[in-house]
Amino acid sequence: MSMMHVDIVSATESLYSGEVKCVFAPGSNGELGIYPQHLPLLSTLRPGEVRVETDKGFESIYVSGGIVEVQPTVVTIFSDTAIRAHDLDESKALEAKQRAEEAMENADTDQDISSTQAALAESMAQLQMISKMRGKKR
């Protein structure tokens, strides 16, 4: 089976770099499935799970949104925040969700509402990944 190179980069570090069979990413208009020799593509990402399939199985990484650039043999994902699924902290995600919900109640401008909705979406995506990872462990 042909492979492609994937780089997942956050604002502070390179989280993943290697050869994979395929990548699944949370595109802003729906889930993206990317395989070797994919047509060039540039898309924004929403908060959620990026899954890469290697010869050893799947690896999951949370991204807070960002950009994916696809070339036939290389995929690059840029995100402000990227965290390996097993490193997600449920208590921090719950606190962030609670802060975002409280901020939503007090938001009085469109900008306030927009930024608190983004924060809420990020915390909810983290909690969904944590829940999914728990299901796999059972």
Protein Blocks (a to p, Z undefined) as FASTA:
>chain_A
ZZdddddddfkbcfbgcddfbdcdddfkbccdddehiacddddddedddddddfkbccdd
ddebdcddddfkbccdddfbacdfklpcfklmmmmmmmmmmmmmmpcbfklmmmmmmmmm
mmmmmmmmmmmmmmmmZZ
